[in-house]
């Protein structure tokens, strides 16, 4: 299915959904219950919209990748260096260490063994791994991602506190307060993956070793990172947005995440509370803010209307346009909690300001042909950190107990 056709299908499905859901609501209002067949039909269309939305994102990612594709022409010295690095890496993955030494790319240090064993992944493969992560991880799309060459990233945040005042021409000038600075320190943690392959497979010249490694490691890294950026406890992994202390937004304090409570253990008829969630975020952060939730929560919210009878969720029916909730983009991540008592199923934030992901430069691979014969293991590591750097730029939605 092409992108244009997929978008048109989403539009038709949403119109059908609204019609069937309106019928469901009328039955509830009139009879106090709904025909199970009608309810099942509404849920089926609801799930279809979610599936079509995921297909739309995948097709958009493919089109973007094709549009950005630039392949070396092979004429310049730089092109030849890129080709040499790629060849060297393929030789290394297949165990042809002597062949690597014959390729004159020592200046780039991309095949030099480090003191701990292993080799630095060529830039082209390293980029491919990051590209897979960017496509699959919501937080990598939403947050600020920064590369560093050390283990720790430190940043000072001005919490305000400076005072000023009006004064007459000859009036005394009292001393004003000093701004309060807070230091944010994010440590990188080691993330690893260890895909296996048989030597026979590696010897097959038809196999693109770089692409295979990027895909395998990218998927593994994404799964681990995706969970850590949402729920990680900060011990040997990044600290996720749901792992910070949550307090009622009326009592918000630096170092904690303010939340808006739903009032009862359901999202039904909670449109007003979602509006409260939006306005809990300061005006200066709302430009660029987005909702984050899992797909199951979205299917519940998709049924909600505002006071004028308009659906508050709408699909993105233009190429590259996101779904919107109350006029703001919606991103989906299945690592976010489901709806349930004392859960936090929705976050609303300016994620670029709120959360920082740190990548220490360099992904490393250790080829191990001995431990699991006849398989060859590729022990691949990188260092990643993550944490909230602007607490007032993120708010949570809490489902109350009753």
C-alpha atoms as one frame of an Amber mdcrd trajectory, in Angstrom:
protein
   0.000   0.000   0.000   1.397   3.419  -0.988   1.592   6.373   1.407  -1.134
   8.387  -0.325  -3.473   5.399  -0.304  -2.710   4.725   3.370  -3.532   8.324
   4.344  -6.803   8.139   2.430  -7.628   4.863   4.200  -7.007   6.492   7.593
  -9.373   9.325   6.685 -12.137   6.932   5.617 -11.646   4.742   8.694 -11.823
   7.729  11.043 -15.073   8.955   9.500 -16.518   5.453   9.862 -15.256   5.324
  13.446 -16.943   8.598  14.342 -20.253   7.453  12.861 -20.204   4.096  14.673
 -19.002   5.596  17.949 -21.716   8.242  17.798 -24.238   5.421  17.423 -22.664
   3.678  20.423 -22.928   6.813  22.570 -26.569   7.327  21.576 -27.412   3.759
  22.570 -25.741   4.262  25.954 -27.657   7.518  26.469 -30.966   5.980  25.384
 -30.777   2.419  26.770 -28.023   2.590  29.366 -26.068  -0.101  27.530 -24.763
  -0.858  24.044 -25.220  -3.768  21.637 -22.068  -5.954  21.989 -21.811  -6.264
  18.205 -21.764  -2.475  17.815 -19.178  -2.137  20.592 -17.030  -4.797  18.915
 -17.329  -2.983  15.574 -16.190   0.287  17.127 -13.158  -1.384  18.714 -12.286
  -3.130  15.435 -12.285   0.174  13.533 -10.354   1.774  16.385  -7.637  -0.877
  16.125  -7.573  -0.548  12.320  -6.899   3.195  12.612  -3.961   2.481  14.923
  -2.555  -0.107  12.515  -2.935   2.240   9.547  -1.248   5.010  11.527   1.733
   2.741  12.190   1.886   1.828   8.490   1.839   5.543   7.605   4.852   6.182
   9.864   6.764   3.270   8.346   6.080   4.433   4.778   7.091   7.988   5.682
  10.344   6.675   7.161  11.071   4.724   3.983  10.388   7.731   1.762  12.603
   9.916   3.952  15.433   7.382   3.795  15.181   7.159   0.017  15.065  10.941
  -0.341  18.192  11.349   1.793  20.107   8.490   0.204  23.490   9.660  -1.077
  25.881   6.990  -2.291  29.579   7.434  -2.885  30.455   7.863  -6.542  33.830
   6.218  -6.087  35.847   8.969  -7.756  37.227  11.146  -4.971  39.837  10.227
  -2.400  37.206  10.508   0.323  34.931   8.122  -1.579  37.765   5.637  -1.844
  38.438   5.949   1.897  34.777   5.238   2.664  34.863   2.155   0.436  38.106
   0.982   2.055  36.666   1.312   5.559  33.594  -0.643   4.563  35.713  -3.378
   2.999  37.924  -3.557   6.074  34.966  -3.935   8.384  33.490  -6.727   6.271
  36.857  -8.528   6.307  37.013  -8.111  10.069  33.509  -9.493  10.608  34.421
 -12.542   8.516  37.617 -13.081  10.482  40.071 -12.107   7.740  42.352 -10.063
   9.994  45.298 -10.247   7.571  43.169  -8.764   4.799  42.399  -5.781   7.017
  46.099  -5.010   7.377  46.436  -4.801   3.613  43.951  -1.934   3.399  45.652
   1.407   3.944  43.191   3.124   6.290  45.280   3.335   9.420  44.893   7.112
   9.646  41.158   6.813  10.305  41.787   4.388  13.229  38.616   2.566  12.238
  40.256  -0.880  12.265  42.912  -0.451  14.939  42.535  -2.809  17.882  42.050
  -0.956  21.156  43.839  -2.014  24.382  40.757  -3.902  25.617  40.275  -5.824
  22.382  37.637  -5.129  19.766  37.467  -2.598  16.979  35.811   0.745  16.442
  32.818   0.437  14.120  33.293   2.389  10.863  31.374   5.665  10.700  28.999
   4.317   8.055  27.886   1.378  10.239  27.745   3.507  13.400  25.436   5.951
  11.591  23.260   3.097  10.383  22.785   1.841  13.943  21.735   5.289  15.112
  19.369   5.620  12.168  17.527   2.436  13.120  17.147   3.720  16.668  15.822
   7.065  15.506  13.159   5.385  13.422  11.924   3.094  16.198  12.363   5.070
  19.436   9.804   7.772  20.268  12.035   9.392  22.858  14.921   9.719  20.412
  12.589  11.559  18.054  11.144  13.756  20.784  14.076  14.539  23.077  17.325
  16.407  22.496  20.118  13.989  21.548  23.722  15.079  22.052  27.042  13.340
  21.469  29.940  13.680  23.903  33.466  12.267  24.147  33.488  11.755  27.943
  31.451   9.649  30.366  29.485  12.508  31.924  27.570  15.513  30.637  27.108
  18.463  33.010  24.874  21.444  32.581  23.884  24.423  34.753  20.211  25.384
  34.844  19.090  28.796  36.059  16.099  28.280  38.349  15.508  32.019  38.602
  15.486  33.870  41.893  16.972  37.192  40.776  14.881  40.117  41.995  14.418
  43.671  40.807  12.239  46.616  41.729  11.150  50.146  40.987  12.882  53.032
  42.675  12.588  56.785  42.821  15.351  58.944  41.359  16.923  59.575  44.746
  15.630  56.498  46.556  17.915  53.887  48.100  18.706  50.727  46.163  18.386
  47.559  48.226  20.512  44.543  47.313  18.714  42.095  45.004  18.739  38.308
  45.275  21.172  36.080  43.406  19.789  33.669  40.773  19.671  30.013  41.833
  21.725  27.656  39.683  21.239  23.887  39.639  23.779  21.484  38.154  22.462
  18.636  36.030  24.860  15.709  35.556  24.026  12.798  33.247  26.322   9.782
  33.290  26.536   7.444  30.325  25.813   3.757  30.941  27.040   0.804  28.917
  24.526  -0.803  26.588  25.406  -4.038  24.830  24.056  -6.497  22.308  25.570
  -9.778  21.176  24.116 -11.134  17.918  25.378 -14.492  16.633  26.061 -15.806
  13.146  27.661 -18.931  11.772  31.027 -18.631  10.061  29.403 -20.173   6.981
  26.965 -17.283   6.841  29.774 -14.778   7.252  31.735 -16.416   4.449  28.797
 -15.921   2.079  29.802 -12.927  -0.023  26.157 -12.146  -0.736  25.575 -11.135
   2.899  25.958  -7.409   3.693  27.666  -7.764   7.083  27.448  -4.068   7.916
  23.701  -3.909   7.197  23.077  -7.131   9.119  24.954  -5.910  12.186  23.247
  -2.510  12.075  19.802  -4.072  11.896  20.380  -6.675  14.628  22.091  -4.319
  17.044  19.789  -1.417  16.235  16.699  -3.419  17.143  18.276  -4.739  20.362
  19.560  -1.315  21.413  16.197   0.284  20.636  14.283  -2.188  22.796  16.559
  -1.561  25.772  16.764   2.196  25.299  13.036   2.586  24.703  12.284   1.005
  28.063  15.049   2.914  29.884  14.063   6.365  28.570  10.560   5.824  29.970
  10.988   3.555  33.019  14.725   3.263  33.689  15.707   3.680  37.339  19.029
   5.378  36.604  21.050   2.465  38.026  23.318   1.116  35.265  20.898   2.619
  32.740  19.407   6.023  31.864  16.702   7.448  34.146  13.315   7.452  32.466
  10.630  10.134  32.667   8.293   7.876  34.683  10.976   7.084  37.297  11.148
  10.590  38.751   9.208  11.605  41.858   5.705  12.764  40.940   3.812  15.368
  42.963   0.507  17.260  42.457   1.188  20.089  40.065  -0.135  22.614  42.576
   2.820  21.642  44.802   5.396  21.491  41.991   9.036  21.773  43.069  12.289
  21.561  41.129  13.567  17.994  40.822  10.078  16.486  40.627   7.436  16.075
  37.901   4.075  17.741  38.480   0.954  15.749  37.668  -2.741  16.350  37.046
  -5.038  13.700  38.539  -7.954  12.286  36.547 -10.385  12.174  39.455 -11.357
   8.529  38.968  -9.836   5.317  37.631 -10.904   5.918  34.051 -10.178   8.318
  31.218 -13.803   8.326  30.074 -15.389  11.780  30.252 -12.047  13.289  31.275
 -11.605  15.739  28.437 -11.538  18.627  30.922  -8.669  17.022  32.841  -6.635
  16.643  29.648  -7.133  20.359  29.034  -5.946  20.966  32.600  -2.865  18.890
  31.783  -2.075  21.136  28.835  -2.425  24.299  30.874  -0.299  22.887  33.685
   2.641  23.442  31.346   3.909  27.005  31.343   3.085  29.003  28.228   6.756
  29.304  27.228   7.004  25.498  26.885   3.756  24.848  25.019   5.174  25.816
  21.641   6.729  22.498  20.602   4.927  20.421  23.254   3.455  16.994  22.508
   1.497  14.217  24.187   3.136  10.838  24.797   1.117   7.672  25.495   0.836
   4.058  24.400  -1.448   2.832  21.660  -3.983   1.321  24.048  -4.484   4.668
  25.798  -4.882   6.362  22.429  -7.699   3.999  21.511  -9.541   5.105  24.667
  -8.928   8.806  24.056 -10.013   8.497  20.438 -13.602   8.103  21.684 -13.660
  11.340  23.710 -15.453  14.537  22.672 -15.279  18.099  23.906 -18.241  20.107
  25.209 -19.283  21.001  21.663 -19.450  17.380  20.571 -16.182  17.445  18.588
 -13.714  14.577  18.788 -10.573  15.775  20.548  -8.264  13.319  18.686  -7.709
  13.643  14.938  -5.475  11.663  12.571  -2.664  13.259  10.595  -4.103  13.180
   7.071  -1.182  14.933   5.379   2.165  13.316   4.612   4.480  13.880   7.557
   1.701  15.296   9.759   1.303  13.703  13.215  -1.939  12.718  14.870  -3.165
  15.506  17.125  -4.926  15.651  20.490  -6.474  18.960  21.529  -4.497  20.543
  18.701  -1.102  19.157  19.793   0.977  16.291  18.284   0.643  12.799  19.755
   3.529  10.315  19.909   3.113   6.669  20.853   5.412   4.510  22.948   4.313
   1.154  24.345   6.715   1.532  27.269   4.358   4.120  28.781   1.897   2.718
  31.358  -1.560   1.443  30.438  -4.565   3.128  32.031  -4.926   1.906  35.615
  -5.219   3.096  39.197  -2.202   5.145  40.311  -0.644   4.852  36.837   0.757
   7.626  34.644  -0.467   6.765  31.125   0.050  10.209  29.552   2.861  12.753
  29.553   2.587  16.227  28.073   5.878  18.015  27.581   8.207  20.044  25.491
  10.488  17.026  25.288  13.287  18.915  23.496  13.600  21.130  26.568  12.700
  18.524  29.181  14.742  15.407  28.385  18.318  14.966  27.200  19.799  11.806
  25.674  23.593  11.548  25.726  25.549   9.313  23.347  29.234   8.810  23.974
  30.890   8.769  20.556  31.760   5.368  19.190  30.104   1.972  18.989  32.545
  -0.913  19.497  32.498  -4.517  18.346  34.411  -7.504  19.710  34.397 -10.554
  17.401  34.273 -13.778  19.433  34.537 -17.002  17.382  35.420 -19.212  20.371
  32.781 -19.054  23.111  29.781 -20.513  21.258  31.145 -22.613  18.394  30.109
 -22.980  15.594  28.645 -19.504  16.036  30.571 -16.241  15.909  29.402 -13.684
  18.468  29.646  -9.940  17.906  29.773  -8.286  21.315  28.691  -4.726  20.510
  28.704  -1.915  23.052  27.949   1.774  23.291  27.498   4.208  26.155  24.206
   6.062  26.543  22.753   8.331  29.213  19.470  10.107  29.657  17.548  12.222
  32.131  15.282  15.187  32.705  17.134  18.495  32.502  14.169  20.898  32.728
  11.580  19.640  35.203   9.014  22.357  34.588   8.889  21.458  30.876   7.153
  18.103  31.513   3.844  17.201  33.162   2.203  13.831  33.852  -1.396  12.633
  33.901  -2.249  10.378  36.845  -5.165   7.979  37.075  -6.565   8.293  40.590
  -7.689   5.322  42.672 -11.391   6.201  42.762
